[in-house]
Structure formats: C-alpha cells, structure tokens
Amino acid sequence: TTIESFIGSPYRRSEKVRVYKTHKPRTLPAKSVFVPQEYNQEIDATKIQVICNLARRHQIRAHAASIGH
C-alpha cells in the first residue's frame, strides 16, 4: 500500500501531527510504502516494512493511523 499525503500540524509547537489530503499551511509532502513481510496466524499480526521517501516527524504512525491501524 502506498500513501502520499501532506503531514503537519495546525500550530507551530503542536505535539501531534496529522495527515492532510491537500496542501495546507505548515504541512509538508510525505510518501510511505507499506510492504507486508510475513503473517503470524497465532497472534493475527503481519510484520511490515515501511519505505519512506522523506523522514517526517511521526510519518509512519500518522500514515498507519490514516488507514485505520
């Protein structure tokens, strides 16, 4: 799964960042590619590899949260 969006926060010293579909003030472009590696049926979990074009603050967490994980 590939996610391309803008990541940022509405305030300068905000602790949290969020994902925006369009460019807004204080947002930067980010792209993450989630690649499944292996599935563990016992605990119903999948190990993934995440490839990021740029290292934005909380990029992996924000992108995973935006797709419901």
Z-matrix of the N, CA and C atoms (Angstrom, degrees):
N
C 1 1.446
C 2 1.522 1 108.97
N 3 1.297 2 116.73 1 132.35
C 4 1.464 3 121.86 2 178.13
C 5 1.515 4 109.39 3 -112.83
N 6 1.320 5 115.81 4 132.11
C 7 1.464 6 121.23 5 179.09
C 8 1.522 7 108.02 6 -121.71
N 9 1.326 8 115.95 7 122.38
C 10 1.457 9 121.99 8 175.02
C 11 1.518 10 106.92 9 -120.77
N 12 1.323 11 116.01 10 122.55
C 13 1.455 12 120.70 11 -178.52
C 14 1.521 13 109.15 12 -159.28
N 15 1.321 14 115.08 13 -171.16
C 16 1.457 15 121.70 14 175.92
C 17 1.519 16 107.54 15 -113.18
N 18 1.329 17 116.36 16 137.23
C 19 1.459 18 121.42 17 -178.84
C 20 1.522 19 108.13 18 -119.31
N 21 1.322 20 115.44 19 135.30
C 22 1.457 21 119.85 20 178.20
C 23 1.505 22 110.88 21 179.75
N 24 1.310 23 115.11 22 -171.83
C 25 1.460 24 121.14 23 179.00
C 26 1.522 25 108.35 24 -136.88
N 27 1.313 26 116.24 25 152.21
C 28 1.465 27 118.45 26 -176.11
C 29 1.528 28 113.66 27 -72.49
N 30 1.335 29 117.68 28 -19.14
C 31 1.457 30 120.89 29 -176.54
C 32 1.524 31 110.22 30 -121.15
N 33 1.308 32 116.76 31 152.35
C 34 1.460 33 121.47 32 -175.15
C 35 1.522 34 113.41 33 -61.19
N 36 1.294 35 118.92 34 -44.87
C 37 1.465 36 121.85 35 -177.01
C 38 1.530 37 112.32 36 -104.97
N 39 1.290 38 116.95 37 28.13
C 40 1.463 39 121.23 38 -178.86
C 41 1.523 40 110.61 39 -67.80
N 42 1.326 41 116.38 40 140.57
C 43 1.464 42 122.11 41 179.54
C 44 1.529 43 111.43 42 -77.06
N 45 1.319 44 117.29 43 -32.89
C 46 1.461 45 121.01 44 -174.94
C 47 1.519 46 111.37 45 -106.45
N 48 1.315 47 113.83 46 149.69
C 49 1.459 48 120.15 47 173.36
C 50 1.520 49 108.01 48 -115.43
N 51 1.314 50 115.84 49 158.69
C 52 1.454 51 119.91 50 176.07
C 53 1.511 52 110.23 51 -137.80
N 54 1.323 53 113.98 52 170.06
C 55 1.462 54 121.44 53 -178.10
C 56 1.515 55 108.37 54 -98.98
N 57 1.331 56 115.67 55 132.57
C 58 1.459 57 122.58 56 176.77
C 59 1.521 58 108.44 57 -119.66
N 60 1.310 59 116.76 58 141.50
C 61 1.470 60 121.30 59 179.11
C 62 1.523 61 111.54 60 -77.30
N 63 1.337 62 117.38 61 -30.40
C 64 1.456 63 121.68 62 179.82
C 65 1.522 64 109.53 63 -121.15
N 66 1.321 65 115.79 64 161.77
C 67 1.462 66 120.69 65 -179.12
C 68 1.520 67 110.08 66 -70.35
N 69 1.317 68 115.60 67 130.87
C 70 1.461 69 123.33 68 176.51
C 71 1.522 70 107.03 69 -130.07
N 72 1.333 71 118.29 70 167.81
C 73 1.463 72 119.23 71 175.02
C 74 1.532 73 110.40 72 -58.82
N 75 1.300 74 117.51 73 142.51
C 76 1.471 75 125.02 74 179.28
C 77 1.529 76 113.66 75 67.38
N 78 1.323 77 116.93 76 27.35
C 79 1.469 78 119.60 77 174.53
C 80 1.518 79 109.47 78 -121.26
N 81 1.328 80 115.19 79 152.25
C 82 1.455 81 121.63 80 179.16
C 83 1.526 82 109.01 81 -130.02
N 84 1.336 83 117.61 82 147.40
C 85 1.464 84 119.71 83 179.94
C 86 1.523 85 111.07 84 -68.20
N 87 1.333 86 115.57 85 145.87
C 88 1.465 87 121.26 86 178.39
C 89 1.524 88 108.79 87 -149.31
N 90 1.326 89 115.12 88 147.81
C 91 1.463 90 121.07 89 178.62
C 92 1.523 91 108.28 90 -137.65
N 93 1.327 92 116.43 91 130.93
C 94 1.465 93 122.20 92 177.94
C 95 1.521 94 108.63 93 -129.59
N 96 1.325 95 115.39 94 138.74
C 97 1.456 96 121.74 95 176.38
C 98 1.520 97 107.29 96 -116.96
N 99 1.331 98 117.06 97 118.71
C 100 1.460 99 123.31 98 179.34
C 101 1.532 100 108.10 99 -97.32
N 102 1.337 101 116.61 100 118.36
C 103 1.463 102 122.08 101 -177.80
C 104 1.530 103 108.73 102 -116.95
N 105 1.337 104 119.05 103 115.96
C 106 1.468 105 120.58 104 178.71
C 107 1.535 106 110.02 105 -66.81
N 108 1.340 107 116.60 106 136.59
C 109 1.459 108 121.60 107 -179.84
C 110 1.526 109 112.01 108 -104.92
N 111 1.336 110 116.08 109 -54.40
C 112 1.466 111 119.62 110 178.80
C 113 1.523 112 109.83 111 -154.56
N 114 1.327 113 115.53 112 151.04
C 115 1.458 114 122.27 113 -178.57
C 116 1.522 115 109.21 114 -110.30
N 117 1.338 116 117.31 115 131.74
C 118 1.456 117 123.38 116 177.02
C 119 1.526 118 107.26 117 -106.79
N 120 1.321 119 115.96 118 107.33
C 121 1.461 120 121.12 119 -175.64
C 122 1.527 121 112.07 120 -70.00
N 123 1.339 122 117.97 121 -30.61
C 124 1.466 123 121.18 122 -178.32
C 125 1.523 124 112.24 123 -60.86
N 126 1.314 125 116.90 124 -41.92
C 127 1.466 126 119.57 125 -178.38
C 128 1.534 127 112.22 126 -109.92
N 129 1.330 128 116.73 127 8.00
C 130 1.461 129 122.89 128 177.98
C 131 1.533 130 111.13 129 51.82
N 132 1.340 131 115.96 130 55.89
C 133 1.455 132 121.43 131 -178.85
C 134 1.529 133 109.52 132 -138.42
N 135 1.310 134 115.60 133 149.42
C 136 1.452 135 121.71 134 178.29
C 137 1.520 136 109.08 135 -118.15
N 138 1.317 137 116.13 136 130.67
C 139 1.460 138 122.11 137 174.28
C 140 1.520 139 106.76 138 -82.24
N 141 1.336 140 116.52 139 131.12
C 142 1.459 141 120.25 140 -178.23
C 143 1.525 142 110.97 141 -124.68
N 144 1.318 143 114.58 142 159.48
C 145 1.448 144 122.46 143 171.44
C 146 1.519 145 105.78 144 -115.02
N 147 1.331 146 116.65 145 133.69
C 148 1.457 147 120.51 146 179.38
C 149 1.517 148 108.37 147 -114.41
N 150 1.328 149 115.46 148 126.37
C 151 1.458 150 121.77 149 178.93
C 152 1.527 151 107.13 150 -110.45
N 153 1.339 152 116.01 151 121.24
C 154 1.462 153 121.60 152 -177.91
C 155 1.526 154 109.47 153 -114.31
N 156 1.320 155 116.51 154 136.42
C 157 1.462 156 119.16 155 177.44
C 158 1.524 157 110.78 156 -75.80
N 159 1.320 158 117.06 157 -33.32
C 160 1.460 159 123.04 158 177.73
C 161 1.525 160 107.88 159 -135.27
N 162 1.284 161 117.03 160 152.72
C 163 1.467 162 120.47 161 -179.16
C 164 1.523 163 109.10 162 -99.35
N 165 1.311 164 115.96 163 88.60
C 166 1.462 165 121.15 164 176.31
C 167 1.521 166 109.33 165 -89.07
N 168 1.316 167 116.55 166 156.00
C 169 1.460 168 121.08 167 -179.13
C 170 1.526 169 110.06 168 -63.90
N 171 1.313 170 116.88 169 126.00
C 172 1.466 171 124.94 170 179.08
C 173 1.525 172 112.87 171 60.03
N 174 1.311 173 118.21 172 26.25
C 175 1.465 174 121.61 173 -175.08
C 176 1.524 175 112.29 174 -60.49
N 177 1.320 176 117.92 175 -48.37
C 178 1.466 177 120.52 176 -177.57
C 179 1.516 178 110.25 177 -64.84
N 180 1.327 179 117.35 178 -46.25
C 181 1.461 180 120.77 179 179.74
C 182 1.524 181 111.24 180 -61.67
N 183 1.318 182 117.09 181 -45.50
C 184 1.464 183 120.71 182 -177.94
C 185 1.521 184 111.73 183 -65.57
N 186 1.319 185 117.66 184 -42.56
C 187 1.466 186 120.11 185 179.34
C 188 1.525 187 110.97 186 -68.01
N 189 1.332 188 117.80 187 -40.83
C 190 1.474 189 119.53 188 178.10
C 191 1.532 190 110.26 189 -64.02
N 192 1.317 191 117.03 190 -40.70
C 193 1.474 192 120.50 191 178.49
C 194 1.521 193 111.69 192 -64.75
N 195 1.329 194 116.63 193 -33.44
C 196 1.460 195 119.34 194 -177.87
C 197 1.525 196 112.91 195 -69.21
N 198 1.343 197 116.86 196 -20.55
C 199 1.477 198 119.74 197 176.55
C 200 1.528 199 111.98 198 -106.42
N 201 1.345 200 115.83 199 13.12
C 202 1.459 201 119.83 200 171.76
C 203 1.514 202 116.52 201 93.48
N 204 1.320 203 118.68 202 22.26
C 205 1.462 204 121.46 203 179.39
C 206 1.515 205 110.78 204 -117.93
